[in-house]
Amino acid sequence: MRVLFIISDLDLGGAQKQVVEISRQLVRHGHEAAIFTLNNVVPRSPDLEGSGVELVVEQKRSKLDARVLGKLRRFIRDWRPDIIHGFLFDGDVYGRIAAIGTGVPVLNSERSSHYTISMTQRIAHIATKPFVHGVVANSHEGSAFAQKLYGYDPAHMHVVWNGMRVEDFERQARSDREYKREIFGTDEVKVACFIGAIKPAKDYHLAVDVAQQLVERAPGWRVLFLGDSLSAPNAAGYKAGVHSDTSASPRGRAPAIRASAGEAAAPRPPRGGNPWRA
């Protein structure tokens, strides 16, 4: 089977990580996989070296770039995939349009919830929705949200949880450094970790409020925001016991810091939101 993934870029986000991992595993199990990016931000490309996954990097100059769309259609014609799977909004839309008339089934993805889309995005979705054959969400909540926002048929929705290479995470978690002591000055605390990109779609304001309530009501607890940091104005509102580490990422020290936090760690939930929402 040949699977073509279309995605905005191969930056360090969760969707990009999943596309890389799924592609590698498909090839490992005897299939063929290709990734077509719509932007040339590809820091994850080294992860594909020697994997057998074909990578095509483009740079669109507008929301709907006819040149890039033409190259994508030619690639579909020449590579002849069995399935096209879009990731993120522009990957979804480009995949729908490029596949018109090819007979190749198109899958889209839903990786978040509780967000809004612009009028331009809504028009693009309505115009191209008939060309979607199925949608894969990474949580049941995301599936229900997509059905409501986009009007997808429940019969065409599928839920597949995020995956990770546990052995790699465990290997990266080995460290002699005592991160809990380095960050909070003591080992005599419990630490809750918020792991993931801190941006509006993650509802981080709620997370910050809950974190501050936690450390105020339970002095033995600390909260660590691990990964992309809050902006300076938001970070300035932190109370004692709430810390943001901007340099840690899944490709860096995050696994080791997570392990140092001990058993009291709240990982990023699969729906792409935060661990504080009831």
C-alpha positions in Angstrom: 0.0 0.0 0.0 1.2 3.5 -0.8 0.2 6.3 1.6 0.8 10.0 0.8 0.7 12.4 3.8 0.1 16.1 3.1 1.0 18.5 5.9 1.8 22.1 6.5 5.4 21.5 7.5 7.6 19.2 9.6 8.1 21.6 12.5 8.4 20.3 16.0 4.6 20.0 16.7 2.7 16.9 17.7 1.0 16.4 14.3 4.3 16.5 12.5 5.8 14.0 15.0 2.9 11.6 14.3 3.3 11.9 10.6 7.0 11.1 10.8 6.4 8.1 13.1 3.5 6.7 11.1 5.4 7.0 7.8 8.5 5.3 9.3 6.4 2.4 10.7 4.5 2.0 7.4 7.8 1.5 5.5 9.1 -0.7 8.3 6.1 -3.0 7.8 6.5 -3.3 4.0 4.4 -0.4 2.8 5.5 2.8 1.0 5.1 6.3 2.4 5.7 9.8 1.2 5.3 13.2 2.9 4.5 16.4 0.9 5.0 19.6 2.9 3.4 22.9 1.9 6.1 24.9 3.7 9.8 24.5 3.9 10.1 24.5 7.7 11.3 20.9 8.2 13.4 20.5 11.3 12.1 16.9 11.6 13.5 15.9 8.2 16.6 14.3 9.8 14.3 11.8 11.5 13.5 10.4 8.0 17.0 9.9 6.9 17.5 6.2 5.9 13.9 5.4 6.7 12.8 4.9 3.1 10.1 7.6 3.4 10.1 10.0 0.4 10.0 13.7 1.4 8.9 16.5 -0.9 9.3 20.0 0.5 7.5 22.9 -1.1 6.8 26.6 0.0 3.4 28.0 -0.7 3.3 31.8 -1.2 -0.4 32.2 -0.6 -3.2 30.3 1.2 -4.0 28.5 -2.0 -0.9 28.5 -4.2 -1.7 27.2 -7.7 2.0 26.4 -8.3 2.3 24.2 -5.3 -1.1 22.7 -5.9 0.0 21.8 -9.5 3.1 20.2 -8.2 1.1 18.2 -5.7 -1.3 17.0 -8.4 1.7 15.9 -10.6 3.2 14.1 -7.7 0.0 12.2 -7.1 -0.2 11.3 -10.7 3.4 10.1 -10.9 3.6 8.4 -7.5 0.1 6.9 -7.6 -0.7 6.6 -3.9 -3.5 4.3 -2.7 -4.5 6.7 0.0 -4.0 10.5 0.6 -4.0 11.6 4.2 -4.1 15.3 5.1 -2.9 16.7 8.4 -3.7 20.2 9.7 -6.2 22.5 7.9 -4.2 23.4 4.8 -2.9 19.8 4.4 -6.5 18.7 4.5 -7.7 21.2 1.9 -4.8 20.8 -0.5 -5.3 17.1 -0.4 -8.9 17.3 -1.2 -8.4 19.6 -4.2 -5.3 17.9 -5.6 -7.0 14.5 -5.5 -10.1 15.6 -7.6 -10.4 13.3 -10.6 -7.7 10.9 -9.5 -9.9 8.3 -7.9 -7.6 8.3 -4.8 -9.6 8.3 -1.5 -8.8 11.2 0.8 -8.6 11.1 4.6 -8.4 14.2 6.8 -7.4 14.6 10.4 -8.7 16.2 13.6 -6.2 16.8 16.3 -7.7 19.3 18.6 -11.0 20.8 19.8 -12.6 23.9 21.2 -11.1 26.2 18.5 -12.7 28.5 15.9 -12.0 28.9 12.2 -12.0 32.0 10.0 -14.7 32.7 7.4 -12.1 32.0 4.7 -11.4 28.6 6.2 -15.1 27.9 6.5 -15.7 28.7 2.8 -12.7 26.5 1.8 -14.1 23.7 3.9 -17.6 23.9 2.6 -16.4 24.0 -1.0 -14.1 21.0 -0.7 -15.9 18.8 1.9 -17.5 16.5 -0.7 -14.1 15.2 -1.6 -13.4 13.8 1.9 -13.9 10.1 2.3 -13.1 9.9 6.0 -11.7 11.7 9.0 -9.3 10.3 11.6 -9.3 12.1 15.0 -6.9 11.4 17.8 -9.6 11.4 20.5 -13.3 10.9 20.8 -13.7 14.5 22.0 -11.9 15.7 18.9 -14.2 13.5 16.7 -17.4 14.9 18.3 -16.0 18.4 18.0 -15.2 18.0 14.2 -18.6 16.5 13.6 -20.2 19.6 15.1 -18.0 22.2 13.6 -17.5 20.7 10.1 -20.7 18.7 9.7 -18.9 15.4 9.1 -20.9 12.2 9.0 -20.3 10.1 12.2 -20.1 7.0 10.0 -17.0 8.4 8.4 -15.2 9.4 11.6 -12.5 7.2 13.1 -10.5 7.6 16.3 -6.8 6.5 16.5 -4.9 7.6 19.5 -1.5 9.2 19.3 1.5 6.8 19.3 5.0 7.2 20.6 8.2 5.1 20.7 8.3 4.3 24.4 11.8 2.9 24.2 13.1 6.2 22.8 11.4 8.2 25.5 12.7 5.9 28.2 16.3 6.2 26.8 16.1 10.0 26.7 14.8 10.0 30.2 18.0 8.6 31.7 19.9 11.4 33.4 22.1 12.0 36.4 20.8 15.5 36.9 18.2 16.2 39.6 15.9 18.5 37.6 13.3 18.8 40.4 16.0 20.2 42.7 17.5 22.4 40.0 14.2 23.9 39.1 12.4 24.1 42.5 15.3 24.0 44.9 14.2 20.9 46.7 13.2 17.3 46.3 10.5 17.5 49.0 7.7 18.5 46.6 5.3 16.8 44.2 5.4 18.1 40.6 2.6 18.3 38.1 4.0 18.7 34.5 2.1 20.4 31.7 3.8 19.0 28.6 3.1 20.5 25.1 2.8 23.7 23.1 1.4 26.5 25.3 -0.9 28.4 22.9 -4.5 29.6 22.8 -5.8 26.4 21.2 -4.6 24.6 24.3 -6.7 26.8 26.6 -3.5 27.5 28.7 -5.1 30.4 30.6 -7.3 27.8 32.4 -4.2 25.7 33.0 -2.3 28.7 34.6 -5.3 29.5 36.8 -5.6 26.0 38.0 -1.8 25.7 38.6 -1.8 28.8 40.7 -4.8 27.5 42.7 -3.0 24.2 43.3 0.2 25.7 44.7 -1.8 28.1 46.9 -4.1 25.5 48.3 -1.5 22.7 48.5 2.0 24.1 49.5 3.6 20.7 48.8 2.9 20.9 45.1 4.7 22.6 42.3 3.7 23.0 38.6 6.0 22.9 35.6 5.0 24.1 32.1 7.4 22.1 29.9 8.0 22.9 26.2 7.0 26.0 24.3 6.7 28.8 26.9 4.1 31.3 27.6 4.7 34.8 26.4 6.4 37.2 28.8 3.2 39.1 29.8 1.5 35.8 30.7 4.6 34.5 32.5 4.8 37.6 34.5 1.6 36.7 36.2 3.0 33.5 37.7 3.0 33.0 41.5 5.7 31.2 43.4 5.7 27.5 42.6 4.7 27.7 39.0 7.6 27.5 36.6 8.0 27.6 32.8 10.9 26.0 31.0 11.3 27.3 27.5 14.4 25.3 26.5 13.0 21.8 27.1 11.4 19.9 24.2 10.7 16.3 23.3 13.9 16.5 21.3 15.8 17.8 24.2 15.5 17.5 28.0 11.8 17.0 28.3 11.9 13.2 28.9 14.5 13.5 31.6 12.7 16.4 33.4 9.5 14.5 33.2 11.1 11.4 34.8 12.6 13.6 37.5 9.2 14.9 38.4 8.3 11.4 39.6 4.9 9.8 39.6 3.0 13.1 40.0 3.1 14.2 36.4 0.1 15.2 34.2 1.0 14.5 30.6 -0.5 16.4 27.6 -3.9 14.6 27.0 -4.5 13.0 23.6 -7.2 15.4 22.5 -4.6 18.2 22.2 -6.0 20.2 25.1 -4.8 20.4 28.7 -5.0 18.3 31.8 -7.0 20.8 33.8 -10.4 20.9 31.9 -13.1 19.1 33.7 
